[in-house]
Amino acid sequence: MTGLIRLVYANLFSQLLSTADDVAKLQEELETMRPLLEEAKVETDATMEQIAQDTVCLKNCSSFFKLKPHKCLITSLRLGGTSNNLCFF
């Protein structure tokens, strides 16, 4: 019985060491990727801000011209708006 307990503890200790190695590798990967993640966050924030601005523009257009938002988008693009600036009105 004592031998079985030692075997179980040895197995658990081996798993614990393996887990510690896995955590160390993941921490290294995180440090390597951190600049890329921060850059992606900045790009995502900018995209979300542009979407919010475009949504306001399309809502304003929709209520002013009594058009559905997709028709406002088409109209804005035809009048010279760009995908970066839909508030052409």
For each residue, the residues with C-beta under 8 A, 3 or more apart:
1: 4 5
2: 5 6
3: 6 7
4: 1 7 8
5: 1 2 8 9
6: 2 3 9 10
7: 3 4 10 11
8: 4 5 11 12
9: 5 6 12 13
10: 6 7 13 14
11: 7 8 14 15
12: 8 9 15 16
13: 9 10 16 17
14: 10 11 17 18
15: 11 12 18 19
16: 12 13 19 20
17: 13 14 20 21
18: 14 15 21 22
19: 15 16 22 23
20: 16 17 23 24
21: 17 18 24 25
22: 18 19 25 26
23: 19 20 26 27
24: 20 21 27 28
25: 21 22 28 29
26: 22 23 29 30
27: 23 24 30 31
28: 24 25 31 32
29: 25 26 32 33
30: 26 27 33 34
31: 27 28 34
32: 28 29
33: 29 30 36 37
34: 30 31 37 38
35: 38 39
36: 33 39 40
37: 33 34 40 41
38: 34 35 41 42
39: 35 36 42 43
40: 36 37 43 44
41: 37 38 44 45
42: 38 39 45 46
43: 39 40 46 47
44: 40 41 47 48
45: 41 42 48 49
46: 42 43 49 50
47: 43 44 50 51
48: 44 45 51 52
49: 45 46 52 53
50: 46 47 53 54 84
51: 47 48 54 55
52: 48 49 55 56
53: 49 50 56 57 86 87
54: 50 51 57 58 86 87
55: 51 52 58 59
56: 52 53 59 60 87
57: 53 54 60 61 72 76 86 87 89
58: 54 55 61 62 69 72 73 76 86
59: 55 56 62 63 69
60: 56 57 63 64 87 89
61: 57 58 64 65 67 69 72 75 76 89
62: 58 59 65 66 67 68 69 72
63: 59 60 66
64: 60 61 89
65: 61 62 72 75
66: 62 63
67: 61 62 71 72 75
68: 62 71 72
69: 58 59 61 62 72 73
70: 73 74
71: 67 68 74 75
72: 57 58 61 62 65 67 68 69 75 76
73: 58 69 70 76 77 86
74: 70 71 77 78
75: 61 65 67 71 72 78 79
76: 57 58 61 72 73 79 81 86 87 88 89
77: 73 74 81 82 83 86
78: 74 75
79: 75 76 88 89
80: 88
81: 76 77 85 86 87 88
82: 77 85 86
83: 77 86
84: 50
85: 81 82 88
86: 53 54 57 58 73 76 77 81 82 83
87: 53 54 56 57 60 76 81
88: 76 79 80 81 85
89: 57 60 61 64 76 79
